[in-house]
């Protein structure tokens, strides 16, 4: 019997195993966010946590296993790039993200482990039509999103954004806030948003709730999907008093980080930039044309990095790997985010 595993990217769709129906379709009929089944044809032994299940637990698929995921695009600066649009007629593709984003690999960092190779088996069909994630999105209610926001952005992926978000969530809860935690750009991976819940966020969301397997999509599609999700959050978390929102990757990458900032602009109370080094801080300031309230991440791990950020950019930097840094951030949040009783 073939083993079937549902990726976390599919969690908003009410799928059950065995699947209702499966139908192989020409690549001309494929669309971003289609839910499909693929067979593992090569399983690197170095990826023990390669696939994230619907509950967020990671596992290691083996050759012959069937994975349920979504057709997607990825453009990761430090890992891999690929797209479902690059899949040939032979149906060979790859596991582009742990959550179950499927597409053909187009490039991979030499420092990144090999990806699982897959072969397309078919689309999941319901009522004679392909199952698409956008049809299962958390719909907007018309209610305006009006929470004060701590925004976490980065100079690249793997710059410490999720850790900074966790620290911000914990600091806000100590100040008496009821916190929403959300990751609203990036490539599907549920573990990042669940980390906000572990830190104390009472409500947790990510862009997959909007029906997007990744946010590498046209800006108008992203804007529509996330506007609906923000409205849904406003209704689903009526007692929240603050939000910590992470923009995965960098705002200059094609993940729509800049679009997210435009959507949130009037609600942003504090922006934390997580950076790999001081020169990246100055680079993103010049290229993006925005400034930041605080710098964190690897560049703030030494006194030399903190000093250079101040000299180059005139910005404060805090090491959030240290308890003293947590206390400094809490003091900044007390000033930047209105108290929980003032909404």
Buried (B, 14 or more C-beta within 10 A) or exposed (E): EEEBBBBBBBBBBEBEEEBEEBEEBEBEEBEBBBBBBBBBBEBBEEBEEBBBBBEBEBBBBEEEBBBBBBBBBBBBBEBBBBBBEBBEEEBBBBBBBBBBBBBBBBEBEEEEEBBBBBEBBBBBBBEEEBBBBBBBBBEBEEBEBEBBBBBBBBBBBBBBBBBBBBBBBBBBBBBEBBBBBBBBBBBBBBBBBBBBBEBBBBBBBBBBBBBBBBBBBEEEBBBBBBBBBBBBBBBBBEEBBBBBBBBBBBBBBBBBBBBBBEBBEEBBBBBBBBBBBBBBBBBBBEEBEEEBBBBBBBBBBEEEBBEBBBEEBEBBBBBBBEEEBBEBBBEBBEEBBEEBEEE
